[in-house]
């Protein structure tokens, strides 16, 4: 049986990305994404996770408030809360993060001098 798990969102970063390295030295970046759902609908907040080179690129170039396109897969990650109760976190594990605007204060560079923002 075939399966398919892919989602695409355009939204704004709710905070600066949080870059860390796992115990096995794998770069990971996490950030929240605010997605406007239109008139009379609440803003949808998503937790986004990026790995490896994409994590490094996002941590370098993305900032709070920037509009980005995120494409990836929906993931349910089990964890225990502070009371020891089993829970599941819903996350988007991104394969593409494309910056849709420049950071304020960026110095213009010649094409080819800057790594691609979507890693």
N, C-alpha and C positions, 0 to 999 in steps of 0.2 A: 504494500500500500504506500502510495506517495504521500509525503507531508510537505508543508510549506509554512514557514514562520518568518515573516518579514513585515516591517512597519516603517513608515516614513512620517516624520513630523517636521514642521517649521515652527520655531518658537524663539524665546529669548532666555539666555542664561540667568537663573535666579541668584547665582553667586559665582564667584571666581572658582574655576576648577580646582579640585583638591588632588594633587599629585603625590603618590607614594610608590614605594617599591615593595613587593611582596617578599616573604622569607626566601623564596627561590629566585630572587633578583629579577622579577618581572614587573615592568612599569605598569601602573594602573592610575587612571584619572577618573574621578567621579564628579558629576555636577547635576544640578537640578535644571529642568527645562520647563518654562511656562508657555503653554500652548493656548492661544485665544480660540475659543470655540464659537465665537459669534455673539450676536445680540441676545441678551437675556440668558446667557449660559455662563456658568462659572469657568474661570480659568482652570485648565487641567495642568497639574504639576506632575512631571515625570522624573524619575531617577535614571540618569544615564551613566553607563560605565564604558570606558575605553581601555584598551590594552596595548602594550608594546609600543611601536613607533607612533601609532595614532594617539596614544596616551601622552607621549612626549610632545607631539605637535599641538594637541589641544591645550596642554598646560602652558605652552609657550605663547600661543597666539590668542586664545579665547579669553574673554573677560566678562564679568557680570554685565548684563544688559544687552550684550551683542546678540543679533539675530543670526541663527544658524539653522541649517538643514541637517537633520540626523536621520540616518537610515541604519537599521539593524534588526535584531531579533528580540522578541519578548522572552524574558527569562523569569522563572520563579525560583528564588534562592531561599532554602530553608535556614532558619536560625532560631536560637533560643533567646527569649526576652530576659530582662533583668530578674524576673520571677521564675525563670526556668521553664516557661511555657513555650511549646513549639509554635513558631510563626513562619510565615512566608513573606519575603520581600519581592515586590514586582519591580523589575528593572528592564531597561532597554540596553542590551549589549550592542554598542554601535560598531558598525563596520565602516561607516562613512560619517564624517562630520565636516560639513562645508560651511565656512564662514561666509555670510551673506553681506557683511559690511566690514570696513576696516576699523581697527581700534583708533580712538581719538589720540592724536599726538604721534601717530606712526609717521616715520620719515619715508617719503616715496623712494622706492628702489627700482632699478631697471628690471624688466622682465627676465626671469631666469636666475636672479640673484637671491630669491627667497624660496624656501621649500614650499611645496603645495600645501595649503591649509587643510586638505582632507587626507593627508598622510599617505 
